[in-house]
Amino acid sequence: MKWIGGDSGQPRRPVYFPVGHKAVLVDLNALYPQTPHYTGEYFPDGLQIRSVHLGVLTAWARSEWGEWYGKVSYTIAAKDREEKVTHWVPGWALRPADTAPPQRQRRGR
C-alpha cells in the first residue's frame, strides 16, 4: 500500500483526561440557543432547557481539531419528572460550580 502522509510517526499527545467528579455549571442557554425570530407556544410541562444546570464533570477530551469538551452528567426537569443525561459539552458552555455568575454592568454609570 502506498504511503499517503500523516504525522510521520511523531509522538501523539493524550486527548482524554479523567478528572474524577467535579461540580460544574452547564449553560444550556449557550448550548442550545434560541432560534432567531422564534414565535412558539409556551408549554409549562416541557423540558426546562433555558437555564443553567448543576452537573458532574468526569473527563476532559480534545476534538480532532483541538477544541475542549467535558463529559458531563446533569438532570433536566420537565414538570413532574427528571431525566439524567450524560454527553460531551463544549468547554465554553461549562464553568466551575464554585464560581459566581458574571455580573452584568448597568448602562449609564
C-alpha positions, -999 to 999 in steps of 0.1 A, spaced: 0 0 0 13 34 -9 21 58 19 -3 89 19 13 111 45 3 117 81 22 126 113 55 110 102 55 89 134 56 119 157 46 112 193 10 119 200 -2 139 230 -30 124 251 -65 136 242 -85 121 271 -81 134 307 -102 118 335 -108 143 364 -128 123 389 -161 140 398 -161 178 398 -192 200 401 -198 223 371 -225 246 358 -238 237 324 -252 268 305 -280 252 284 -289 287 271 -255 288 254 -255 252 243 -290 253 228 -295 289 217 -329 303 210 -339 302 173 -339 337 158 -374 352 153 -389 323 173 -427 327 179 -435 295 196 -461 285 222 -453 282 259 -455 246 273 -452 247 311 -448 209 313 -419 209 287 -382 204 292 -365 232 312 -338 240 287 -335 278 291 -314 277 323 -281 268 339 -279 233 355 -256 218 381 -237 189 366 -208 165 373 -177 166 351 -159 133 349 -134 139 320 -120 164 295 -112 154 259 -99 172 228 -116 170 195 -96 161 164 -92 199 158 -82 207 193 -114 221 210 -120 210 246 -151 190 256 -162 180 290 -180 147 297 -209 159 319 -239 143 336 -268 165 347 -305 164 352 -332 181 331 -366 186 347 -399 185 329 -430 191 351 -432 160 374 -402 140 360 -365 143 357 -341 129 331 -304 124 337 -283 129 306 -246 124 300 -228 138 270 -198 158 257 -204 195 263 -181 222 247 -158 238 272 -172 272 266 -206 261 280 -191 250 313 -178 267 344 -168 255 379 -198 254 402 -180 273 429 -176 305 408 -201 333 410 -221 341 378 -207 371 359 -222 404 370 -239 424 343 -229 461 342 -256 487 341 -255 512 313 -252 548 321 -229 545 351 
